[in-house]
Amino acid sequence: MFHSALSALTFSSGEFLTITENRGVSGAWSWVFAGGEQVWSPGFYRLLGLVPNAAKASYDLLLSLIHPEDRSRFPSLADVREGHVPREVVVRVIRPNGTVRILSMTMEVRFSAEGRPVAVSGMALDVSDREQLAHLRHAERRRRGALYLTEHIAAFSVSLDLVRDLPVEIAQVHGLPLEEICVDPFLLIVSEERKAFQAMADQQIEHRSFFQGTAHERLANGELWQFRILTMPVWDADGAYLGRCGLKYPARTSTRLPAVFHAGLEQSVAGHHLRAARALLDWSMMDLAQASGLSHSTVRRLEDDSEHRGSRSRLHAVEALRRAGIRFVAMDDGALAVARA
């Protein structure tokens, strides 16, 4: 009966419904008003935290599981009978074991030739992860914004087309349109320093190497601040270039680099840096291979720069050198210095 009731009100193919239900991310239900028969799919039971067919399917039971704060957005029993249902609504469901899931519920009413509602069907999709991710992203945007408003510190990313993802608060602090800043952040730098700074930054971006420099910027209130700006290339494990990550903070402020910047810095370590580090430690290639758990041939490829930038082998080699007291330090002129602690 379930499949026959749902067939006229289908939202997807039976095969797709079966696949998603088996993965525990979707479920479907139907209610034929004449006779009052309600049917839930096994997946719908599981989304609600119920054992399939262990409880009788009923709209009252569904309503009882909706979070009290969300029930006003969910159609009442009378609304459904009259055919007044939303096309889609996102609500929280409190399962009998106390866990909460977020469901996107789509509904559709079937009408008779006379225009009377005769049946309703719905599909539920578990969007808990999506909603939680959106919440985390919103919280992160708020945190980034507050950090720039109070400390003038901003972490950002640079896409392959060189558009920057910056906190909107930068526009507020500097008094320039955010769209213009994202496309050309050098507008923030005072005119007498802008050209030289941009030329140095563009060169490092073109070479896909790390960049660090300082520049003065005017705030909307007229104050002149000196900022340190650092950007790093980002590579995936297969060596594909993904863009850049960046950090901007007042030059008079000391700040710890986020983990992603450490990874970017380590990916910028080239063959000549490794050779310099070995020289400081009086290590041979074999010494580095043994300390990092790599083969001698892999170390040779790293020092010949024939291993791609995203290689995990590079990170293993750098970590071994760090344990031995080597430090890789980003300099203001864009160079990567090698030192022994």
Buried (B, 14 or more C-beta within 10 A) or exposed (E): EBEEBBEEBBBEEEEEBBEBBEEEBBBBBBBBBEEEBBBBBBBBBBBBBBEEEEEEBBBEBBBEBBBEEBEEEBBEEEEBBEBEBEEEBBBBBBBEEEEEBBBBBBBBBBEEEEEEBBBBBBBBBBBBEEBEEEEEEEEEEEEBBEBBEEEBBBBBBBEEEBBBBBBEBBBBBBEBEBEEBBEBBBBBBEEEBBEEBBEBBEEBBEEBBBBBBEBBBBEEEEEEBEBBBBBBBBBEEEEEBBBBBBBBBBBEEEEEBEEBBBBBBBBBBBBEBBBBBBEBBEBEBEBBBBBBEBEEEBBBBBBEEEBBBBBEBBBBBBBBBBEBEBEBEBEEEBEBEBEEE
